[in-house]
Amino acid sequence: GALTARDRVGIQDFVLLDETTEVAVISNLKKRFSKDLIYTYIGTLIVSVNPYKDLDIYSKKQMDVYMGVNFFELPPHIYALADNAYHTMLTEFNNHFILISGESGAGKTEASKKILQYYAVSCPSTTLMNTVRDKMLMSNPVLEAFGNAKTLKNDNSSRFGKYMDIQFDSQGDAVGGHILNYLLEKSRVVHQNHGERNFHVFYQLVEGGSDDLLTQLGLERDVQHYYYLTQGECAIVSSINDKNDWKSVKNALQVIEFDETNTNHLFRVVASVLHLGNVHFDPDSKGHALLKNNTELNWVSDFPSQLLGVDANSLKEGLTFRKIEAKTEQVLSPFTIDHAIYVRDALAKAIYGQTFTWLVNRINESMENKDSSRKTVIGLLDIYGFEVFYVNSFEQFCINYCNEKLQQLFIQLTLKAEQEEYEAEGIEWEPVQFFNNKIICDLVEEKHRGIISILDEECLRPGDATDLTFLERLEEKMGNHPHFVTHKLADKMTRKTLERGDFRLLHYAGEVTYCVVGKLDKNNDLLYRNITNLVCQSKNTIVRECFSAVDTTNKRRPETVATQFKNSLQKLTEMLMAKEAWYIRCLKSNESKQPGQFDEALIRHQVKYLGLMEHLRVRRAGFAYRRKYEDFLKRYKPLCPATWPHWRGIPADGVELLVQHLGYLPDEYKMGRTKIFIRHPRTLYATEDAYEKCKHDLATKIETCWRGAQARKEKEKILMTTACNRAKNDKLIKTLIYP
Ligand SMILES: Nc1ncnc2c1ncn2[C@@H]1O[C@H](COP(=O)(O)OP(=O)(O)OP(=O)(O)O)[C@@H](O)[C@H]1O
């Protein structure tokens, strides 16, 4: 009864669409979007379209509506999913995760914040829980300051992948939290494309830091002064208030219990990166790099080394010379200017990247629950979607690989869950037709033979490995793989679309062309040993802690970036495999961030890259719909005289009578141990229609009776009956309207 006419625009669940074509899916999304209905289901998965305007659907009142209500009885909402995951966790005492995916600007971070807020409001709480809750909520502004940046697509774009566990005790209280971070886009620290900014925190510090703090850190209150802040030529953005955000960050740091020393050291690290960016070089007569003697850059007052807590001369030496250790002596080999810039930038990236991880660890300590009683968790995974626009990005390759893994996880989890459910219900397993992308995951990650292994081998082997030798190795090993092609391997037609330095992967969601230039360097992420040794001894505790774990002996075979990423993804998928999955797929409605605009081409593209059609096919394959006998009976019993108003026998028998009365053919449904399985959504859809009509007829009937009674002055009679009779009357009306 809570569904209003507005909520009935289009179809609320794609599983119920008559035809599962891309055209039908997009037209349904469009219809709903035009009425500000941004959420639509595919079974229990939510598709969300970014409205780019504030909708009045996230109030406390709305939260109350969704608390404890069956998933399909209210209009699709992110709260319905949050609530269902929570209640299933409580009743079944098991672990869950919510995977939020979509391209940049599609609304992933907003969705995950809304879920956190929902739990903050709806879960029971005590003072202790409030503290944990506040810390969880407050970790957001801090992580956003350090991990988000303005990009062309999103003024507050998360430049890292994030997984957050919310831990609940058996009462359903939120008692702790834990965050895992993935692949921060470190390259942004030293370089930003036109129209983009560095991470927010740098601008916040320069704009919002007190005069005293800036003096201490040797900073000018002028973002234009810093090379690392101005490459995108948009340091000041109207939609961002750095000064205010700085206040929120400082406040949040207090909530997550950062003491003065830690806070101070953290700001010093941020400032040191800005100073490092302003270190420039001049060539000497042989073209070797010399530090530019420019007082304005503060190098003279030694700010970079002071803030980093390292010896100034050693840092200067480390930025201009490579130390080569021969058997008995050390030889200093001077850098060219390009090389010196490379080393400076590598240091800035390493410091920032390590500090980010350090920050996540501190936040985790503050949210840690030390009580050892058993907890269940709901994990929120906000992870970058497929990127297809920027060729030549190493990060993009990793991101797309991550999406392949998550698609594989979805396939395994959904099919595994299906199969298990069929077995538990004693129903014969019917193979589902779908594309299994395991072949592509293997292509990327297989030991010794996958792209990452080959990249590693090229990075680590002695001799003159280059990006092009890497490409040649790929061609040798992948030669006739159906999902891999290069200029050399391609047929005539395809060759025209490929450069010589490109390779193309046929991802499950489409083709992406990658350029090999720079792959080796990015994968090595090299920081020279004398610099690493230096920062390991830093007087700044954060810097020291960050680098103390780095292996400077070079004895072990070092792990490259792609391998580290592969391993962390492996751990993540293993952890997720043991949990129950919920999905939110976020779509961007238009590129110009405007409300009310539904760009069909853009939506079609995302529907494809998010694998929505694939998802829909898997959900509809086999038996698309199933429900416990009791629930099925409770809802549809008015549709059959034998079950109305009460069925007193075994629920399964009642359901069988009911569906036979409705004309279900033997092939259209199966009776499991506890549930009825319905093959086509259309069948259920017809039953839903009949139910709605019946409900409407009953309501009309009751109203007519009531009016009739009124006419015969029987209203008074009813009102005069005893309290007991009245209660009975109410109950009768209730059963008639809400059977
Ligand atoms: N449910 C929503 N209601 C209103 N506006 C929204 C909603 N979701 C997103 N937006 C708008 O879109 C912007 C981008 O959303 P968000 O930052 O969540 O994207 P994202 O998918 O996390 O992007 P990225 O991958 O770049 O971090 C938000 O700043 C907000 O203005």
The ligand as an ORCA input file, in Angstrom:
! r2SCAN-3c Opt
* xyz 0 1
  N      22.165     10.164     -4.721
  C      22.601     11.360     -5.100
  N      21.807     12.438     -4.958
  C      22.222     13.665     -5.351
  N      23.430     13.914     -5.907
  C      24.269     12.877     -6.073
  C      23.909     11.551     -5.682
  N      24.941     10.735     -5.977
  C      25.898     11.522     -6.510
  N      25.516     12.809     -6.570
  C      26.301     13.975     -7.100
  O      27.331     13.483     -7.942
  C      28.622     13.851     -7.451
  C      29.598     12.711     -7.679
  O      29.261     11.610     -6.861
  P      30.347     10.681     -6.130
  O      31.471     11.511     -5.647
  O      29.630      9.820     -5.185
  O      30.856      9.839     -7.393
  P      31.832      8.574     -7.388
  O      31.172      7.535     -8.192
  O      32.219      8.239     -5.998
  O      33.050      9.150     -8.215
  P      34.616      8.835     -8.112
  O      34.833      7.469     -8.663
  O      35.201      9.899     -8.972
  O      34.976      8.990     -6.683
  C      28.399     14.173     -5.986
  O      29.341     15.107     -5.526
  C      26.983     14.743     -5.995
  O      27.001     16.097     -6.401
*
